[in-house]
């Protein structure tokens, strides 16, 4: 009985994945910049795309997004949940724009996730500012 060779899956993105992900990021960011993505009330969504990760077969793309301040024209801040819901509803429109702008054999299926890196960075910063942690981070001096 012969064992089939096990293919190692690398978690490092290939140059092609990085290039395609960056092209998709630019297309989605341009849609936000031009005000073409609208929420259910017809207001322009103010958001940014921090990164797009694409699968090795280029068929699945995950766009990491963050809401920016306020929804243009209403003065009301958009929540992360509202942003994700809006992008889920506008997924077909965004995918069509990506298909027109990025030449690929297949149009990638888009998923949208909230980018939590800034929240995580601020949480770590707050931890490092605590007195009990800051005490442990001070340089050790010889007092002998």
Backbone as ProteinMPNN parsed JSONL, in Angstrom:
{"seq_chain_A": "XXXXXXXXXXXXXXXXXXXXXXXXXXXXXXXXXXXXXXXXXXXXXXXXXXXXXXXXXXXXXXXXXXXXXXXXXXXXXXXXXXXXXXXXXXXXXXXXXXXXXXXXXXXXXXXXXXXXXXXXXXXXXXXXXXXXXXXXXXXXXXXX", "coords_chain_A": {"N_chain_A": [[0.841, -1.172, 0.0], [0.665, 2.084, -0.94], [1.583, 5.26, 0.178], [0.109, 8.39, -0.368], [1.773, 11.318, -1.46], [2.194, 13.933, 0.853], [1.175, 17.159, 0.579], [2.728, 20.084, 1.466], [1.352, 22.934, 2.906], [1.957, 26.233, 2.596], [1.984, 29.04, 4.728], [2.82, 31.437, 3.942], [2.295, 34.036, 1.726], [2.368, 33.945, -1.818], [4.284, 35.81, -4.292], [2.53, 36.398, -6.401], [-0.014, 36.179, -5.192], [0.198, 38.291, -3.357], [0.425, 40.473, -5.107], [-2.014, 40.386, -6.575], [-3.824, 40.619, -4.443], [-3.187, 43.196, -3.568], [-3.918, 44.696, -5.818], [-6.688, 44.248, -5.851], [-7.309, 45.44, -3.403], [-6.772, 48.125, -4.005], [-8.792, 48.62, -5.918], [-11.174, 48.298, -4.412], [-10.763, 50.263, -2.451], [-10.78, 52.535, -4.077], [-13.466, 52.534, -4.844], [-14.668, 53.182, -2.396], [-13.523, 55.694, -2.032], [-14.556, 57.176, -4.171], [-17.155, 57.198, -3.415], [-18.977, 55.213, -4.144], [-19.976, 52.997, -2.862], [-22.792, 52.351, -1.084], [-24.778, 52.649, 1.898], [-27.711, 51.062, 3.387], [-29.445, 53.175, 3.619], [-28.794, 54.76, 1.57], [-26.634, 56.392, 1.912], [-23.239, 57.472, 1.562], [-20.61, 55.242, 2.236], [-18.037, 55.557, 4.502], [-14.994, 54.312, 4.651], [-12.018, 52.298, 5.027], [-9.733, 50.135, 3.339], [-7.58, 47.941, 4.644], [-6.075, 45.682, 4.051], [-5.924, 42.989, 1.691], [-6.306, 39.642, 1.562], [-5.611, 36.817, -0.356], [-6.566, 33.603, -1.536], [-4.422, 30.768, -2.37], [-5.284, 29.689, -4.852], [-6.467, 31.849, -5.963], [-9.207, 32.273, -5.822], [-10.678, 32.984, -3.62], [-11.063, 35.843, -1.682], [-10.242, 37.871, 1.04], [-11.132, 40.83, 2.434], [-9.894, 43.203, 4.605], [-11.314, 45.603, 6.59], [-11.926, 48.955, 7.841], [-14.074, 51.179, 9.541], [-14.35, 54.661, 8.834], [-14.461, 57.411, 10.76], [-17.198, 59.224, 10.144], [-20.371, 58.839, 8.445], [-20.678, 60.18, 5.327], [-22.44, 63.173, 4.853], [-24.451, 62.652, 6.697], [-23.495, 62.919, 9.245], [-23.519, 61.011, 11.16], [-21.863, 58.503, 12.894], [-20.613, 55.484, 11.504], [-21.036, 52.174, 12.523], [-18.952, 49.297, 13.163], [-20.326, 46.909, 12.738], [-22.46, 47.786, 11.136], [-21.006, 48.594, 8.909], [-19.887, 46.151, 7.992], [-22.261, 44.779, 7.39], [-23.31, 46.411, 5.362], [-21.308, 46.109, 3.412], [-21.561, 43.412, 2.919], [-24.058, 43.367, 1.707], [-23.464, 44.867, -0.54], [-21.746, 43.29, -1.898], [-21.914, 41.956, -4.427], [-21.893, 44.11, -6.246], [-19.361, 45.198, -5.656], [-17.728, 43.02, -6.26], [-18.184, 42.81, -9.004], [-17.008, 45.206, -9.884], [-14.35, 44.66, -9.188], [-13.862, 42.474, -10.869], [-14.002, 43.705, -13.379], [-11.793, 45.407, -13.238], [-9.485, 43.957, -12.469], [-7.634, 41.614, -14.087], [-8.299, 38.347, -14.187], [-8.513, 34.755, -14.279], [-10.684, 33.657, -12.944], [-13.306, 35.227, -11.148], [-12.752, 36.386, -7.962], [-14.323, 35.232, -4.947], [-15.596, 37.395, -2.584], [-14.957, 38.222, 0.785], [-15.625, 40.032, 3.746], [-13.975, 41.389, 6.492], [-13.57, 42.758, 9.742], [-10.832, 44.793, 10.474], [-8.758, 44.232, 13.049], [-6.311, 44.972, 13.969], [-5.424, 47.551, 14.807], [-6.948, 47.923, 17.116], [-5.963, 45.828, 18.664], [-3.285, 46.612, 18.873], [-3.568, 48.976, 20.373], [-4.58, 47.893, 22.701], [-2.401, 46.35, 23.603], [-0.568, 48.404, 23.948], [-1.809, 49.794, 26.061], [-1.603, 47.838, 28.04], [1.18, 47.752, 28.368], [1.6, 50.196, 29.539], [0.706, 49.963, 32.108], [1.486, 50.197, 35.581], [2.606, 47.924, 36.94], [3.551, 46.382, 34.842], [5.214, 48.154, 33.452], [7.18, 48.531, 35.365], [8.539, 46.103, 35.258], [9.713, 46.343, 32.808], [11.692, 48.225, 32.928], [15.184, 49.07, 32.629], [17.657, 46.969, 34.093], [19.66, 47.886, 36.746], [22.857, 47.822, 38.29], [23.093, 48.015, 41.641], [24.999, 47.627, 43.548]], "CA_chain_A": [[0.0, 0.0, 0.0], [1.483, 3.257, -1.141], [1.039, 6.494, 0.742], [0.167, 9.522, -1.281], [2.624, 12.368, -0.889], [1.477, 15.002, 1.534], [1.576, 18.46, 0.082], [2.804, 21.079, 2.534], [0.699, 24.19, 2.588], [2.692, 27.332, 3.185], [1.136, 30.154, 5.156], [3.388, 32.641, 3.36], [1.662, 34.333, 0.446], [3.265, 34.021, -2.968], [4.287, 37.147, -4.891], [1.313, 36.566, -7.202], [-1.105, 36.445, -4.249], [0.383, 39.636, -2.824], [0.146, 41.44, -6.164], [-3.451, 40.374, -6.852], [-4.476, 41.173, -3.258], [-2.982, 44.644, -3.564], [-4.748, 45.256, -6.889], [-8.076, 44.216, -5.374], [-7.406, 46.462, -2.355], [-6.858, 49.432, -4.668], [-10.104, 48.755, -6.556], [-12.184, 48.511, -3.368], [-10.496, 51.571, -1.848], [-11.242, 53.547, -5.029], [-14.931, 52.569, -4.744], [-14.98, 53.955, -1.189], [-13.088, 57.074, -2.244], [-15.497, 57.83, -5.092], [-18.485, 57.199, -2.823], [-19.851, 54.324, -4.913], [-20.575, 51.989, -1.985], [-23.812, 53.028, -0.288], [-25.46, 51.841, 2.899], [-29.127, 50.824, 3.085], [-30.143, 54.457, 3.566], [-28.311, 55.498, 0.411], [-25.537, 57.271, 2.3], [-21.915, 56.996, 1.194], [-19.889, 54.59, 3.317], [-16.671, 56.042, 4.681], [-14.207, 53.209, 5.208], [-10.734, 52.048, 4.38], [-9.346, 48.73, 3.192], [-6.197, 47.874, 5.108], [-5.373, 44.556, 3.438], [-6.722, 41.949, 1.052], [-5.599, 38.359, 1.492], [-6.247, 35.986, -1.379], [-6.184, 32.199, -1.444], [-3.434, 30.378, -3.38], [-5.908, 29.477, -6.155], [-7.001, 33.168, -6.342], [-10.665, 32.212, -5.937], [-11.266, 33.54, -2.399], [-10.36, 37.027, -1.205], [-10.754, 38.449, 2.276], [-10.756, 42.23, 2.561], [-9.951, 43.692, 5.971], [-11.801, 46.981, 6.489], [-12.159, 49.759, 9.04], [-14.899, 52.364, 9.302], [-13.669, 55.934, 9.053], [-15.225, 58.499, 11.35], [-18.632, 59.44, 9.981], [-20.976, 58.616, 7.139], [-20.732, 61.475, 4.657], [-23.76, 63.757, 4.641], [-25.394, 62.45, 7.791], [-22.876, 63.265, 10.511], [-23.658, 59.873, 12.071], [-20.768, 57.543, 12.774], [-21.015, 54.132, 11.108], [-20.422, 51.176, 13.387], [-18.284, 48.199, 12.465], [-21.358, 45.959, 12.313], [-23.166, 48.393, 9.999], [-20.092, 48.553, 7.772], [-19.824, 44.779, 7.48], [-23.569, 44.475, 6.811], [-23.387, 47.153, 4.106], [-20.405, 45.479, 2.445], [-22.162, 42.116, 2.557], [-25.136, 43.661, 0.756], [-22.883, 45.431, -1.766], [-20.708, 42.355, -2.346], [-22.039, 41.724, -5.864], [-21.442, 45.326, -6.922], [-17.913, 45.307, -5.468], [-17.107, 41.922, -7.01], [-18.27, 43.19, -10.415], [-15.98, 46.23, -10.1], [-13.053, 43.976, -9.123], [-13.765, 41.667, -12.086], [-13.715, 44.599, -14.505], [-10.506, 46.096, -13.079], [-8.374, 43.027, -12.275], [-7.751, 40.538, -15.064], [-8.059, 37.024, -13.615], [-9.289, 33.706, -14.931], [-11.926, 33.566, -12.176], [-13.583, 36.357, -10.274], [-12.688, 35.853, -6.6], [-15.426, 35.447, -4.018], [-15.127, 38.362, -1.594], [-15.413, 38.217, 2.166], [-15.196, 41.25, 4.422], [-13.753, 41.227, 7.927], [-13.109, 43.941, 10.439], [-9.407, 44.766, 10.797], [-8.644, 44.466, 14.489], [-4.908, 45.209, 14.329], [-5.282, 48.791, 15.576], [-7.51, 47.668, 18.444], [-5.012, 44.963, 19.361], [-2.11, 47.42, 19.182], [-3.888, 49.883, 21.481], [-4.714, 47.054, 23.909], [-1.045, 46.021, 24.04], [0.007, 49.659, 24.454], [-2.395, 50.041, 27.384], [-0.987, 46.874, 28.967], [2.567, 48.154, 28.622], [1.59, 51.412, 30.353], [0.339, 49.642, 33.492], [2.665, 50.315, 36.449], [3.233, 46.633, 37.249], [4.252, 45.918, 33.644], [6.27, 49.125, 33.184], [8.237, 48.253, 36.345], [9.309, 44.972, 34.765], [10.363, 46.694, 31.549], [12.805, 49.149, 33.176], [16.487, 48.417, 32.579], [18.201, 46.534, 35.371], [20.916, 48.573, 37.098], [23.571, 47.217, 39.437], [23.086, 48.935, 42.767], [25.877, 47.052, 44.566]], "C_chain_A": [[0.892, 1.242, 0.0], [0.803, 4.497, -0.556], [1.154, 7.602, -0.284], [1.024, 10.619, -0.644], [1.776, 13.487, -0.295], [2.048, 16.321, 1.052], [1.582, 19.445, 1.244], [2.163, 22.368, 2.051], [1.437, 25.296, 3.332], [1.731, 28.453, 3.577], [1.666, 31.485, 4.614], [2.787, 32.835, 1.969], [2.724, 34.436, -0.652], [3.276, 35.458, -3.505], [3.031, 37.418, -5.721], [0.119, 36.895, -6.304], [-1.009, 37.868, -3.709], [0.009, 40.699, -3.852], [-1.359, 41.533, -6.441], [-4.227, 40.972, -5.669], [-4.362, 42.689, -3.208], [-3.814, 45.32, -4.661], [-6.215, 45.309, -6.472], [-8.288, 45.281, -4.298], [-7.558, 47.85, -2.972], [-8.227, 49.657, -5.301], [-11.176, 49.063, -5.509], [-12.001, 49.877, -2.716], [-10.973, 52.701, -2.765], [-12.77, 53.659, -5.002], [-15.359, 53.383, -3.526], [-14.667, 55.428, -1.413], [-14.058, 57.847, -3.141], [-16.928, 57.836, -4.559], [-19.465, 56.287, -3.534], [-20.478, 53.218, -4.087], [-21.509, 52.72, -1.035], [-24.399, 52.088, 0.748], [-26.944, 51.727, 2.546], [-29.941, 52.113, 3.005], [-29.698, 55.308, 2.383], [-27.211, 56.486, 0.721], [-24.211, 56.63, 1.903], [-21.213, 56.401, 2.41], [-18.459, 55.116, 3.347], [-15.881, 54.962, 5.402], [-12.883, 53.117, 4.486], [-10.477, 50.545, 4.337], [-7.875, 48.647, 3.572], [-5.403, 46.771, 4.428], [-6.382, 43.66, 2.738], [-5.845, 40.711, 0.966], [-6.356, 37.471, 0.522], [-5.705, 34.573, -1.273], [-5.182, 31.854, -2.548], [-4.032, 30.157, -4.768], [-6.582, 30.746, -6.701], [-8.525, 33.19, -6.493], [-11.385, 32.792, -4.721], [-10.435, 34.731, -1.961], [-11.043, 37.545, 0.051], [-10.22, 39.862, 2.399], [-10.946, 42.653, 4.013], [-10.235, 45.192, 5.92], [-11.941, 47.632, 7.864], [-13.086, 50.909, 8.695], [-14.078, 53.615, 9.59], [-14.676, 56.94, 9.586], [-16.718, 58.494, 11.154], [-19.083, 59.056, 8.587], [-21.194, 59.98, 6.507], [-22.18, 61.928, 4.494], [-24.716, 63.575, 5.8], [-24.824, 62.876, 9.132], [-22.936, 62.146, 11.527], [-22.514, 58.896, 11.838], [-21.319, 56.169, 12.39], [-20.296, 53.144, 12.027], [-19.79, 50.09, 12.537], [-19.301, 47.192, 11.931], [-22.131, 46.483, 11.105], [-22.3, 48.354, 8.74], [-20.049, 47.161, 7.162], [-21.135, 44.373, 6.818], [-23.724, 45.148, 5.446], [-22.522, 46.498, 3.037], [-20.919, 44.108, 2.005], [-23.264, 42.323, 1.517], [-24.598, 44.16, -0.581], [-21.839, 44.511, -2.395], [-20.749, 42.124, -3.855], [-21.53, 42.906, -6.675], [-19.915, 45.441, -6.85], [-17.187, 44.229, -6.275], [-17.109, 42.238, -8.51], [-17.188, 44.225, -10.752], [-14.583, 45.621, -10.094], [-12.827, 43.164, -10.398], [-13.415, 42.521, -13.295], [-12.293, 45.153, -14.441], [-9.303, 45.154, -13.013], [-8.58, 41.832, -13.194], [-7.32, 39.216, -14.413], [-8.917, 36.008, -14.36], [-10.664, 33.567, -14.27], [-12.085, 34.821, -11.346], [-13.596, 35.841, -8.834], [-13.945, 36.171, -5.787], [-14.895, 36.336, -2.9], [-15.777, 38.137, -0.231], [-14.889, 39.497, 2.799], [-15.093, 40.973, 5.909], [-13.248, 42.539, 8.493], [-11.627, 43.78, 10.759], [-9.253, 45.155, 12.261], [-7.214, 44.772, 14.919], [-4.736, 46.478, 15.163], [-5.844, 48.633, 16.988], [-6.553, 46.838, 19.281], [-3.763, 45.742, 19.761], [-2.386, 48.372, 20.347], [-4.071, 49.108, 22.785], [-3.332, 46.717, 24.467], [-0.36, 47.265, 24.607], [-0.51, 49.969, 25.856], [-1.81, 49.088, 28.422], [0.426, 47.295, 29.339], [2.662, 49.403, 29.493], [1.219, 51.147, 31.813], [1.593, 49.667, 34.364], [3.375, 48.989, 36.711], [3.988, 46.048, 36.042], [5.424, 46.841, 33.339], [7.448, 48.902, 34.122], [9.137, 47.127, 35.847], [10.078, 45.277, 33.484], [11.537, 47.654, 31.724], [14.125, 48.4, 33.096], [16.98, 48.073, 33.991], [19.529, 47.268, 35.597], [21.542, 47.883, 38.281], [23.711, 48.255, 40.524], [24.035, 48.461, 43.858], [27.069, 47.88, 44.9]], "O_chain_A": [[1.761, 1.401, 0.856], [-0.385, 4.74, -0.771], [2.163, 7.732, -0.976], [0.994, 10.813, 0.571], [0.779, 13.918, -0.875], [3.255, 16.558, 1.116], [0.571, 19.621, 1.924], [2.405, 22.826, 0.934], [1.523, 25.281, 4.56], [0.79, 28.767, 2.848], [1.043, 32.531, 4.801], [2.773, 31.918, 1.148], [3.823, 34.946, -0.433], [2.371, 36.236, -3.203], [2.528, 38.541, -5.739], [-0.669, 37.786, -6.619], [-2.016, 38.57, -3.614], [-0.636, 41.695, -3.526], [-1.909, 42.631, -6.531], [-5.171, 41.738, -5.865], [-5.314, 43.382, -2.852], [-4.354, 46.404, -4.445], [-6.9, 46.303, -6.714], [-9.322, 45.948, -4.277], [-8.372, 48.654, -2.517], [-8.767, 50.761, -5.232], [-11.987, 49.972, -5.69], [-12.982, 50.574, -2.456], [-11.506, 53.704, -2.292], [-13.311, 54.758, -5.123], [-16.295, 54.178, -3.604], [-15.447, 56.303, -1.034], [-14.342, 59.02, -2.9], [-17.818, 58.416, -5.182], [-20.667, 56.555, -3.532], [-21.413, 52.561, -4.545], [-21.086, 53.593, -0.278], [-24.508, 50.884, 0.518], [-27.378, 52.242, 1.515], [-31.007, 52.138, 2.39], [-30.161, 56.435, 2.21], [-26.882, 57.331, -0.111], [-24.074, 55.407, 1.907], [-21.225, 56.993, 3.49], [-17.764, 55.115, 2.331], [-16.067, 54.725, 6.596], [-12.659, 53.773, 3.469], [-10.946, 49.792, 5.191], [-7.022, 49.22, 2.894], [-4.192, 46.9, 4.245], [-7.544, 43.579, 3.138], [-4.77, 40.738, 0.366], [-7.583, 37.381, 0.569], [-4.533, 34.368, -0.959], [-5.098, 32.564, -3.551], [-3.36, 30.411, -5.768], [-7.192, 30.718, -7.769], [-9.067, 34.031, -7.21], [-12.583, 33.064, -4.789], [-9.211, 34.628, -1.877], [-12.269, 37.641, 0.113], [-9.009, 40.075, 2.462], [-12.024, 42.482, 4.582], [-9.5, 45.954, 5.292], [-12.056, 46.962, 8.89], [-12.907, 51.555, 7.662], [-13.223, 53.624, 10.475], [-15.646, 57.271, 8.904], [-17.441, 57.839, 11.904], [-18.275, 58.959, 7.663], [-21.835, 60.844, 7.105], [-23.036, 61.162, 4.053], [-25.715, 64.29, 5.879], [-25.578, 63.164, 10.062], [-22.455, 62.307, 12.648], [-22.239, 58.513, 10.701], [-22.361, 55.746, 12.89], [-19.096, 53.27, 12.274], [-20.062, 49.98, 11.341], [-19.162, 46.685, 10.818], [-22.424, 45.736, 10.171], [-22.799, 48.112, 7.641], [-20.162, 47.011, 5.945], [-21.124, 43.694, 5.791], [-24.208, 44.536, 4.494], [-22.948, 46.348, 1.891], [-20.731, 43.702, 0.859], [-23.385, 41.55, 0.567], [-25.194, 43.912, -1.629], [-21.131, 44.912, -3.318], [-19.698, 42.1, -4.496], [-20.823, 42.731, -7.667], [-19.258, 45.742, -7.846], [-16.159, 44.497, -6.897], [-16.131, 41.958, -9.203], [-16.533, 44.126, -11.789], [-13.728, 46.009, -10.891], [-11.725, 43.165, -10.947], [-12.621, 42.108, -14.141], [-11.658, 45.348, -15.477], [-8.213, 45.517, -13.456], [-9.581, 41.124, -13.089], [-6.142, 39.0, -14.13], [-9.915, 36.358, -14.989], [-11.675, 33.384, -14.948], [-11.1, 35.406, -10.895], [-14.377, 34.944, -8.515], [-14.543, 37.238, -5.928], [-13.844, 36.046, -2.329], [-16.979, 37.897, -0.123], [-13.823, 39.987, 2.425], [-16.0, 40.399, 6.513], [-12.588, 43.322, 7.81], [-11.214, 42.735, 11.262], [-9.582, 46.273, 12.656], [-6.932, 44.827, 16.116], [-3.975, 46.477, 16.131], [-5.275, 49.156, 17.946], [-6.355, 47.11, 20.465], [-3.24, 45.558, 20.86], [-1.53, 48.554, 21.213], [-3.749, 49.618, 23.858], [-3.119, 46.793, 25.677], [0.339, 47.192, 25.618], [0.258, 50.36, 26.735], [-1.551, 49.488, 29.557], [0.82, 47.203, 30.502], [3.694, 49.642, 30.119], [1.401, 52.018, 32.663], [2.651, 49.208, 33.934], [4.604, 48.931, 36.706], [4.953, 45.303, 36.215], [6.511, 46.37, 33.004], [8.598, 49.067, 33.716], [10.358, 47.19, 35.997], [10.996, 44.541, 33.121], [12.297, 47.879, 30.782], [14.191, 47.224, 33.453], [16.738, 48.811, 34.946], [20.406, 47.262, 34.734], [20.842, 47.409, 39.176], [24.383, 49.27, 40.337], [23.879, 48.869, 45.008], [27.875, 47.491, 45.745]]}, "name": "protein", "num_of_chains": 1, "seq": "XXXXXXXXXXXXXXXXXXXXXXXXXXXXXXXXXXXXXXXXXXXXXXXXXXXXXXXXXXXXXXXXXXXXXXXXXXXXXXXXXXXXXXXXXXXXXXXXXXXXXXXXXXXXXXXXXXXXXXXXXXXXXXXXXXXXXXXXXXXXXXXX"}
